[in-house]
């Protein structure tokens, strides 16, 4: 089978590594890929937002199956275009992708089906949003409606912070068109976790596993939001009966409501949940493998990844057994450029990567690097993802940080406390 992966980040590097292990993958391609992905796949520098060029590439190279990594490509309708040409593809269509690309769309579906979530109000006017601040308690949560690279959710501690955030999003347009509309919702207290399931076109749901992300730049979960500074899987205190409850309370009602509106979801259903004292509530839905969550989940997957993705795309998940996952914990630590998520230097030198042994218990995934002869250079904000497996979270954590200690990157930054809440 000739397989194409769309994307270029750490998530796509992980997808390529594990798809490439499948015995049914004869040839692997990636658009646009990266220098690290180039080591296992043929990369082509095509714009991942140019649907016509991607369709033409698939026809020219006789691609049998496409796996879409990034949310931007999904919300841009690449799945629709490939499906029109009878090219099999893993991922939701443009209409389904609104679960992630529009927080308002997602919240309204929750409202229609009484899916537990935070109380909220929607605004398309800055003035009305500012006036609303006089009627609520603080802290409060302010969200840009559209995609914002994981940074579009701000917790405002007081009215002044909230007013400044609203102005930044709606007037200064720090998130561009994604901030034309905003949501102001109640602040919920509790531990946040991520739950992953695969869904096929017939609405069959196959639960995968749980993970916990670390969004804040600073240790102890402080500072600015990022795209994610690390993650681990599974969440140790979540049991199988709770996973079954997550499917019943959060996944099924949303999938059924979409179907009621002639929208047929297929792909990854990633529910961001908060475990409040009143029970779990839905914070967000993503429609793809997370980054860095994928780098913590995929190393645990024993079942053939490509088999799972094809079954989802073809509506055959009901024919598969539950995915087999390693009982070990996997922890992933993101190495970022100093200054991220604000300004940072580009093209700084990373040494030591070529000397590190990668195996089934430790991985290095490249998010934003390029190769200059024998040297690796950092080209973005989040640059490397270091994953390691261990029988306990503590063992996995120690192995991951041991790998990081072998990397010499003076301009690199990482959190030393990934998994800090539940180390055992």
Helices and strands as residue ranges (DSSP letters): E 2-7, H 10-20, E 27-32, G 37-39, E 42-44, H 51-60, E 65-68, H 71-75, H 78-84, E 88-90, H 98-101, H 103-112, E 120-123, H 126-132, G 133-135, E 140-144, E 153-156, H 159-170, G 176-179, E 182-186, E 191-199, E 205-213, E 216-218, E 222-225, E 230-233, H 240-246, I 247-251, H 252-260, E 267-276, E 279-286, H 293-297, G 298-300, H 305-314, G 317-319, E 329-337, E 348-350, G 353-355, E 362-366, E 369-372, E 375-378, E 382-390, H 393-405, E 412-413, G 420-422
